[in-house]
Amino acid sequence: MQKGKRQSINFSKSNTRCNTSLSLTCGVVCAQNREGYGPAPTTYRFSAAQLQVIEDKLTELKDKYSQSPWDTDELSIALVHILNNYIGDIAGEKTFESMMEQFYG
């Protein structure tokens, strides 16, 4: 996709694998996959290393928007709160994945 060009979105019922699909320029997404009919959650987990990269980027964003000139902006304050919650979620998931990787190899 070219930079600055928008993706076209087309809703259709022509997909034979599921009743409803969301057709995007980059591929087809089956709506039923979002309702529990897709692959098991264990098939698309992040590794501990990938979660560390995510946590580092979120921390970088949190630090940026916690400092001047953003620290007095109402939206930035809300964003920092959300990022803090998400960083905590990622840290917990990273700990779990590290334990799973040690146990299962």
Contact map, one row per residue, 1 for C-alpha under 8 A:
111010100000000000000000000000000000000000000000000000000000000000000000000000000000000000000000000000000
111110000000000000000000000000000000000000000000000000000000000000000000000000000000000000000000000000000
111110000000000000000000000000000000000000000000000000000000000000000000000000000000000000000000000000000
011111000000000000000000000000000000000000000000000000000000000000000000000000000000000000000000000000000
111111100000000000000000000000000000000000000000000000000000000000000000000000000000000000000000000000000
000111110000000000000000000000000000000000000000000000000000000000000000000000000000000000000000000000000
100011111000000000000001100000000000000000000000000000000000000000000000000000000000000000000000000000000
000001111100000000000001100000000000000000000000000000000000000000000000000000000000000000000000000000000
000000111110000000000111100000000000000000000000000000000000000000000000000000000000000000000000000000000
000000011111000000000111000000000000000000000000000000000000000000000000000000000000000000000000000000000
000000001111100000011110000000000000000000000000000000000000000000000000000000000000000000000000000000000
000000000111111000011110000000000000000000000000000000000000000000000000000000000000000000000000000000000
000000000011111000111000000000000000000000000000000000000000000000000000000000000000000000000000000000000
000000000001111100111000000000000000000000000000000000000000000000000000000000000000000000000000000000000
000000000001111111111000000000000000000000000000000000000000000000000000000000000000000000000000000000000
000000000000011111100000000000000000000000000000000000000000000000000000000000000000000000000000000000000
000000000000001111100000000001000000000000000000000000000000000000000000000000000000000000000000000000000
000000000000001111111000000001110000000000000000000000000000000000000000000000000000000000000000000000000
000000000000111111111000000000010000000000000000000000000000000000000000000000000000000000000000000000000
000000000011111001111100000001110000000000000000000000000000000000000000000000000000000000000000000000000
000000000011111001111110000111100000000000000000000000000000000000000000000000000000000000000000000000000
000000001111000000011111000111100000000000000000000000000000000000000000000000000000000000000000000000000
000000001111000000001111101110000000000000000000000000000000000000000000000000000000000000000000000000000
000000111100000000000111111110000000000000000000000000000000000000000000000000000000000000000000000000000
000000111000000000000011111000000000000000000000000000000000000000000000000000000000000000000000000000000
000000000000000000000001111100000000000000000000000000000000000000000000000000000000000000000000000000000
000000000000000000000011111110000000000000000000000000000000000000000000000000000000000000000000000000000
000000000000000000001111011111000000000000000000000000000000000000000000000000000000000000000000000000000
000000000000000000001111001111101000000000000000000000000000000000000000000000000000000000000000000000000
000000000000000011011100000111111100000000000000000000000000000000000000000000000000000000000000000000000
000000000000000001011100000011111110000000000000000000000000000000000000000000000000000000000000000000000
000000000000000001110000000001111111110000000000000000000000000000000000000000000000000000000000000000000
000000000000000000000000000011111111111000000000000000000000000000000000000000000000000000000000000000000
000000000000000000000000000001111111110000000000000000000000000000000000000000000000000000000000000000000
000000000000000000000000000000111111110000000000000000000000000000000000000000000000000000000000000000000
000000000000000000000000000000011111110000000000000000000000000000000000000000000000000000000000000000000
000000000000000000000000000000011111111000000000000000000000000000000000000000000000000000000000000000000
000000000000000000000000000000011111111100000000000000000000000000000000000000000000000000000000000000000
000000000000000000000000000000001000111110100000000000000000000000000000000000000000000000000000000000000
000000000000000000000000000000000000011111110000000000000000000000000000000000000000000000000000000000000
000000000000000000000000000000000000001111111000000000000000000000000000000000000000000000000000000000000
000000000000000000000000000000000000000111111000000000000000000000000000000000000000000000000000000000000
000000000000000000000000000000000000001111111000000000000000000000000000000000000000000000000000000000000
000000000000000000000000000000000000000111111100000000000000000000000000000000000000000000000000000000000
000000000000000000000000000000000000000011111110000000000000000000000000000000000000000000000000000000000
000000000000000000000000000000000000000000011111011000000000000000000000000000000000000000000000100000000
000000000000000000000000000000000000000000001111111000000000000000000000000000000000000000000100110000000
000000000000000000000000000000000000000000000111111100000000000000000000000000000000000000000110110010000
000000000000000000000000000000000000000000000011111110000000000000000000000000000000000000000000000000000
000000000000000000000000000000000000000000000111111111000000000000000000000000000000000000000000000000000
000000000000000000000000000000000000000000000111111111100000000000000000000000000000000001101100000000000
000000000000000000000000000000000000000000000001111111110000000000000000000000000000000000000100000000000
000000000000000000000000000000000000000000000000111111111000000000000000000000000000000000000000000000000
000000000000000000000000000000000000000000000000011111111100000000000000000000000000000001000000000000000
000000000000000000000000000000000000000000000000001111111110000000000000000000000000001001100000000000000
000000000000000000000000000000000000000000000000000111111111000000000000000000000000000000000000000000000
000000000000000000000000000000000000000000000000000011111111100000000000000000000000000000000000000000000
000000000000000000000000000000000000000000000000000001111111110000000000000000000010001000000000000000000
000000000000000000000000000000000000000000000000000000111111111000000000000000000010001000000000000000000
000000000000000000000000000000000000000000000000000000011111111100000000000000000000000000000000000000000
000000000000000000000000000000000000000000000000000000001111111110000000000000000010000000000000000000000
000000000000000000000000000000000000000000000000000000000111111111000000000000110011000000000000000000000
000000000000000000000000000000000000000000000000000000000011111111100000000000000000000000000000000000000
000000000000000000000000000000000000000000000000000000000001111111100100000000000000000000000000000000000
000000000000000000000000000000000000000000000000000000000000111111110110000110110000000000000000000000000
000000000000000000000000000000000000000000000000000000000000011111110110000110010000000000000000000000000
000000000000000000000000000000000000000000000000000000000000001111111110000000000000000000000000000000000
000000000000000000000000000000000000000000000000000000000000000011111111000000000000000000000000000000000
000000000000000000000000000000000000000000000000000000000000000000111111100000000000000000000000000000000
000000000000000000000000000000000000000000000000000000000000000111111111100110000000000000000000000000000
000000000000000000000000000000000000000000000000000000000000000011111111100110000000000000000000000000000
000000000000000000000000000000000000000000000000000000000000000000011111110110000000000000000000000000000
000000000000000000000000000000000000000000000000000000000000000000001111111110000000000000000000000000000
000000000000000000000000000000000000000000000000000000000000000000000001111111000000000000000000000000000
000000000000000000000000000000000000000000000000000000000000000000000000111111100000000000000000000000000
000000000000000000000000000000000000000000000000000000000000000011000111111111110000000000000000000000000
000000000000000000000000000000000000000000000000000000000000000011000111111111111000000000000000000000000
000000000000000000000000000000000000000000000000000000000000000000000000011111111100000000000000000000000
000000000000000000000000000000000000000000000000000000000000010010000000001111111110000000000000000000000
000000000000000000000000000000000000000000000000000000000000010011000000000111111111000000000000000000000
000000000000000000000000000000000000000000000000000000000000000000000000000011111111100000000000000000000
000000000000000000000000000000000000000000000000000000000000000000000000000001111111110000000000000000000
000000000000000000000000000000000000000000000000000000000110110000000000000000111111111000000000000000000
000000000000000000000000000000000000000000000000000000000000010000000000000000011111111100000000000000000
000000000000000000000000000000000000000000000000000000000000000000000000000000001111111110000000000000000
000000000000000000000000000000000000000000000000000000000000000000000000000000000111111111000000000000000
000000000000000000000000000000000000000000000000000000100110000000000000000000000011111111100000000000000
000000000000000000000000000000000000000000000000000000000000000000000000000000000001111111110000000000000
000000000000000000000000000000000000000000000000000000000000000000000000000000000000111111111000000000000
000000000000000000000000000000000000000000000000001001100000000000000000000000000000011111111100000000000
000000000000000000000000000000000000000000000000001000100000000000000000000000000000001111111110000000000
000000000000000000000000000000000000000000000000000000000000000000000000000000000000000111111111000000000
000000000000000000000000000000000000000000000000001000000000000000000000000000000000000011111111100000000
000000000000000000000000000000000000000000000011001100000000000000000000000000000000000001111111110000000
000000000000000000000000000000000000000000000001000000000000000000000000000000000000000000111111111000000
000000000000000000000000000000000000000000000000000000000000000000000000000000000000000000011111111100000
000000000000000000000000000000000000000000000111000000000000000000000000000000000000000000001111111110000
000000000000000000000000000000000000000000000011000000000000000000000000000000000000000000000111111111000
000000000000000000000000000000000000000000000000000000000000000000000000000000000000000000000011111111100
000000000000000000000000000000000000000000000000000000000000000000000000000000000000000000000001111111111
000000000000000000000000000000000000000000000001000000000000000000000000000000000000000000000000111111111
000000000000000000000000000000000000000000000000000000000000000000000000000000000000000000000000011111111
000000000000000000000000000000000000000000000000000000000000000000000000000000000000000000000000001111111
000000000000000000000000000000000000000000000000000000000000000000000000000000000000000000000000000111111
000000000000000000000000000000000000000000000000000000000000000000000000000000000000000000000000000111111
